Amino acid sequence: MDVRTPILTAILATMTLTMVSHAAPEEPAFAVVDLHVDVPWQVHFKGRDPKLLEGHATTANLRTGAYGGLVFPIYLPDYLNKTGPRIEDADAILLTIENIIGTAGVFLPPGKPAETGKVNSFISIEGAGAFASDITQIDRFIARGVRLIGPVHAHNNRLASSATGDDSDFGFTEVGFQFVERVYKAGALIDVSHLSDKAFFELVPIAKKYNAPIVATHSNSRKIANHPRNLTDDELKVIGETGGVAGLNFHTPFVVTKRSATMDDVIKQVEHMVKVAGIDHVAIGSDFDGGIKPAEGLEDASMLPSLARRLRKRGMSEEDVLKIFSLNALRVLGYRNPAQLQAQVDEALSTKHP
């Protein structure tokens, strides 16, 4: 069953035709859909202008970089408040995202049909521990367009253990299991990018029960760069088997260890991730504006065409470049579980034929 929504299918078609028609003969035809760009954190917590005139992902850089889609994370820092982040913090950051979309002048609101020259907006949550106090509250965020939800960030919380938490890798808590079940039932997806290894593998049977792809929005290969935030080969294989994606992260410590990262190092990550997970299961998850040190040659969002050209020169087909840069990400962003799709079909039929 094709689990793309009609709107995502339209976005895919519009973006693909636009980029192919405008590409020079010697240029790869592609558009970028980036699974993780932290501009909401910069605007909400760091005082950046919502017009996005500075940083890695300025409006000018997005245009030059051929961006057609971007995921705005509702990042809930572990350090918020004396007792940690609260659900009302997520509400406030969502308002900031809506302000960015309305102010910057290049974004379309979530769910809107694609337009030439505009960047489609998607929303995620990074570090959802606050929802342990009332997991039912996640429903209204999903209803407002949240597509990807990461239970943890840098530290363990009341939902699950983090890849960079303390030594107690306990996996999911009881309320954490209830939370991920609720997310899948509502039609959104769990983002495993910051999950511990134990939590990752505890999630697998739950995801399979809902026929849901496993997504790591901004994580690389641990075999190439040995960092706990990266994915093991076994995890990359599972992502491929479930139809998910791993988003290529440009932050130096996740690209290579003990030295500055270069474009060549990023390409090694791409090639290994494709070899292990498959060409249909690698995407872009830059982590731009997330306080990162980008790899040399990928200093900001305007540099994505350089990576596309390098991959083509190394023999990657234009079709495969397009998969990595947008189509794979759009597939998972358009996911709905089969029960949801059937309900939508039934509702449409009943409306047309009472």
C-alpha positions in Angstrom: 0.0 0.0 0.0 1.2 3.5 -0.9 1.2 5.4 2.4 1.7 8.9 0.9 -1.0 11.4 1.3 -2.4 13.3 -1.8 -0.7 16.5 -0.6 2.7 14.9 -0.3 2.3 13.3 -3.7 1.6 16.7 -5.2 4.6 18.2 -3.4 6.8 15.4 -4.8 5.6 15.9 -8.3 5.8 19.7 -8.2 9.3 19.8 -6.7 10.6 17.1 -9.1 9.3 18.8 -12.3 10.4 22.2 -11.2 14.0 21.1 -10.5 14.3 19.0 -13.6 13.0 21.8 -15.8 15.5 24.3 -14.3 18.6 22.2 -14.2 21.4 23.0 -16.6 22.5 20.1 -18.8 25.6 19.5 -16.7 23.9 19.9 -13.4 22.1 17.1 -11.5 18.3 17.7 -11.2 17.4 17.6 -7.6 15.6 19.4 -4.8 16.4 19.2 -1.1 14.1 18.1 1.6 16.0 18.5 4.9 14.7 16.4 7.8 16.3 18.6 10.6 17.0 22.3 10.6 17.2 24.0 14.0 16.1 27.5 13.1 13.2 27.5 15.6 15.8 27.0 18.4 17.8 30.0 17.1 14.7 32.2 16.9 12.9 31.1 20.1 15.9 30.8 22.4 18.7 32.8 20.8 16.8 35.9 19.6 17.4 35.4 15.9 15.2 37.4 13.5 12.4 35.2 12.1 13.1 36.6 8.7 16.2 34.3 8.7 18.7 36.8 7.5 21.6 35.1 9.3 22.9 31.6 10.1 23.3 28.4 8.1 19.7 28.4 6.8 19.0 31.9 5.7 16.3 32.4 3.1 19.0 33.3 0.5 20.9 30.1 1.3 17.8 28.0 1.1 17.1 29.3 -2.4 20.7 28.8 -3.6 20.7 25.4 -2.1 17.6 24.3 -4.0 15.5 23.6 -0.9 12.0 22.4 -1.5 11.2 21.2 1.9 12.4 21.6 5.5 11.5 20.1 8.9 11.3 22.5 11.7 12.0 20.8 15.1 10.2 21.8 18.3 13.3 21.3 20.3 12.7 21.0 24.0 16.1 21.5 25.7 16.7 19.3 28.8 17.8 22.4 30.8 14.4 24.3 30.5 12.9 25.2 33.8 13.9 23.8 37.2 12.1 20.5 36.5 12.7 20.2 32.8 10.7 21.2 29.7 6.9 21.4 29.9 4.2 20.8 27.3 3.5 24.6 27.3 7.1 25.1 26.1 6.2 23.0 23.1 3.2 25.1 22.5 5.3 28.3 22.6 7.9 26.9 20.2 5.2 25.8 17.8 3.9 29.5 17.8 7.5 30.5 17.0 7.6 28.1 14.0 4.3 29.5 12.8 5.8 33.0 13.1 8.9 32.0 11.1 6.7 30.5 8.3 4.6 33.6 8.2 7.5 36.1 8.4 10.4 34.7 6.4 8.5 34.8 3.1 9.7 31.6 1.5 7.8 28.9 3.4 4.4 27.3 2.9 2.5 26.2 6.0 2.3 22.5 6.7 -0.1 20.6 4.5 -0.3 23.3 1.7 0.1 22.2 -1.9 3.6 22.9 -3.3 4.3 26.1 -5.2 7.3 26.9 -7.4 9.9 29.0 -5.5 8.5 28.1 -2.1 9.8 25.8 0.6 7.3 23.2 2.0 7.2 23.2 5.9 7.0 20.1 8.1 7.2 19.9 11.9 8.9 17.5 14.3 9.5 17.3 18.1 12.9 16.7 19.5 13.1 15.6 23.1 9.4 14.9 24.0 10.0 14.0 27.6 7.6 16.7 28.8 4.7 14.6 27.3 5.3 11.9 29.9 3.1 14.0 32.2 0.2 13.6 29.8 0.7 11.6 26.7 -2.7 12.4 25.4 -1.5 15.9 24.6 0.6 14.6 21.8 -2.6 14.1 19.8 -3.2 17.8 19.3 0.4 18.4 18.1 0.1 15.7 15.6 -3.3 17.2 14.5 -1.5 20.5 14.0 1.1 19.0 11.6 3.8 17.3 13.7 5.0 14.3 11.6 8.2 13.1 13.5 8.6 12.8 17.3 11.9 12.1 19.1 11.3 10.8 22.6 14.7 12.0 24.0 17.5 14.4 23.3 20.9 14.5 25.0 19.8 13.0 28.4 17.6 10.2 29.7 14.1 11.3 30.5 10.8 9.8 31.7 10.1 8.2 28.3 13.4 6.6 27.3 17.1 6.4 27.6 19.3 8.6 25.4 22.3 7.6 23.2 24.3 10.2 25.2 22.6 9.7 28.5 24.3 8.2 31.6 25.3 4.5 31.8 21.8 3.3 32.6 20.5 2.3 29.1 17.1 1.2 30.3 15.3 1.5 27.0 11.7 2.7 27.2 9.9 3.3 30.4 6.3 2.0 30.8 4.9 5.4 29.9 7.4 5.6 27.1 6.0 2.4 25.5 2.5 3.9 25.9 3.7 7.1 24.3 5.1 5.5 21.1 2.0 3.4 20.7 -0.1 6.5 20.8 2.2 8.3 18.3 1.9 5.4 15.8 -1.9 5.1 16.2 -2.2 8.8 15.5 -0.3 8.4 12.2 3.0 10.1 13.1 6.4 8.5 13.3 9.1 8.1 16.0 12.4 9.7 15.3 15.2 7.5 16.7 18.1 9.9 16.2 18.8 10.4 19.9 17.6 7.0 21.2 19.9 4.6 23.0 20.6 1.3 21.3 18.3 -0.6 23.7 15.4 1.8 23.1 16.0 1.5 19.3 15.6 -2.2 19.3 12.6 -2.1 21.7 10.9 0.2 19.2 11.3 -2.2 16.3 8.5 -4.6 17.0 6.1 -1.8 17.8 6.9 0.0 14.5 6.4 -3.2 12.6 3.0 -3.8 14.3 1.9 -0.5 12.8 3.7 -1.1 9.5 5.6 2.1 10.3 9.0 3.0 8.9 11.8 3.7 11.4 13.3 7.2 10.8 16.5 8.7 12.1 16.2 12.3 11.0 19.8 13.3 11.6 22.2 10.4 12.4 25.2 9.0 10.5 27.0 5.7 10.4 28.8 4.7 13.7 31.2 2.4 11.7 32.5 5.4 9.9 32.4 7.8 12.9 32.3 6.0 16.2 29.9 8.2 18.2 27.0 6.9 20.2 24.7 9.3 18.4 25.4 7.5 15.2 23.7 4.3 13.9 25.2 0.8 14.0 25.1 -1.2 10.8 22.5 -3.4 12.4 20.4 -0.4 13.0 20.8 0.9 9.5 19.7 -2.5 8.2 16.6 -2.3 10.3 15.8 1.2 9.0 16.1 -0.2 5.5 14.0 -3.2 6.2 11.1 -1.1 7.6 11.1 1.3 4.7 12.6 4.1 6.8 15.4 6.6 6.3 18.5 7.9 8.0 19.2 11.6 7.5 22.8 12.5 6.8 24.1 14.9 9.5 26.8 17.4 8.6 28.1 18.0 12.2 31.8 17.2 12.2 31.8 14.8 15.3 29.1 12.7 13.6 30.9 12.7 10.3 34.4 11.7 11.3 36.3 11.4 14.6 39.4 13.2 16.0 39.7 15.8 13.1 37.8 18.3 11.1 35.4 16.8 8.6 35.5 17.5 4.8 33.2 16.9 1.9 35.1 13.6 1.2 34.2 12.4 4.7 30.6 13.2 4.2 30.7 11.2 0.9 32.2 8.3 2.8 29.2 8.4 5.2 26.7 8.6 2.3 28.3 5.6 0.5 28.5 3.4 3.6 24.9 4.2 4.6 23.7 3.5 1.1 25.6 0.2 1.0 24.1 -1.0 4.3 20.6 0.5 4.4 20.0 0.8 0.6 19.6 3.7 -1.8 16.0 4.2 -0.8 16.8 4.7 2.9 19.3 7.6 3.1 18.2 11.2 3.2 19.4 14.7 4.3 19.2 15.7 7.9 21.8 18.5 8.0 21.3 19.7 11.7 22.0 23.2 10.3 21.6 26.0 12.9 21.8 23.4 15.7 25.0 24.8 17.2 27.0 22.5 14.9 30.4 22.6 13.3 29.6 21.8 9.7 31.9 19.7 7.5 34.2 21.8 5.2 32.4 22.4 1.9 29.0 22.1 3.6 29.1 25.3 5.7 25.5 26.3 5.1 22.4 25.4 3.2 23.6 27.0 -0.1 26.2 24.2 -0.4 23.9 21.3 -1.1 24.4 21.5 -4.9 28.2 20.9 -4.4 27.4 17.6 -2.6 25.1 16.6 -5.4 27.7 17.3 -8.1 30.4 15.4 -6.2 28.1 12.4 -5.8 27.3 12.5 -9.6 31.0 12.6 -10.4 31.6 9.5 -8.2 29.1 7.7 -10.4 25.8 8.0 -8.5 22.9 8.3 -10.9 20.8 11.4 -11.1 17.8 9.3 -9.9 19.7 8.2 -6.9 20.8 11.7 -6.0 17.2 12.8 -6.2 16.2 10.0 -3.8 18.8 11.0 -1.2 18.1 14.7 -1.5 14.3 14.6 -1.4 12.3 11.6 -2.5 13.2 9.3 0.4 12.4 12.0 2.9 9.1 12.8 1.3 8.1 9.2 1.4 8.4 9.0 5.2 6.9 12.5 5.7 3.9 11.4 3.8 3.4 8.3 5.9 0.0 7.4 7.3 -0.8 4.0 8.8 -3.1 1.8 6.8 -6.0 2.2 9.2 -5.9 6.0 8.8 -5.8 5.8 5.1 -8.8 3.4 5.0 -10.7 5.8 7.3 -9.9 8.7 4.9 -11.1 6.6 1.9 -14.3 5.6 3.7 -15.0 9.2 4.7 -14.4 10.4 1.1 -16.7 7.7 -0.3 -19.4 8.4 2.2 -19.3 12.1 1.3 -19.6 11.5 -2.4 -22.2 8.7 -2.1 -24.4 9.2 1.0 
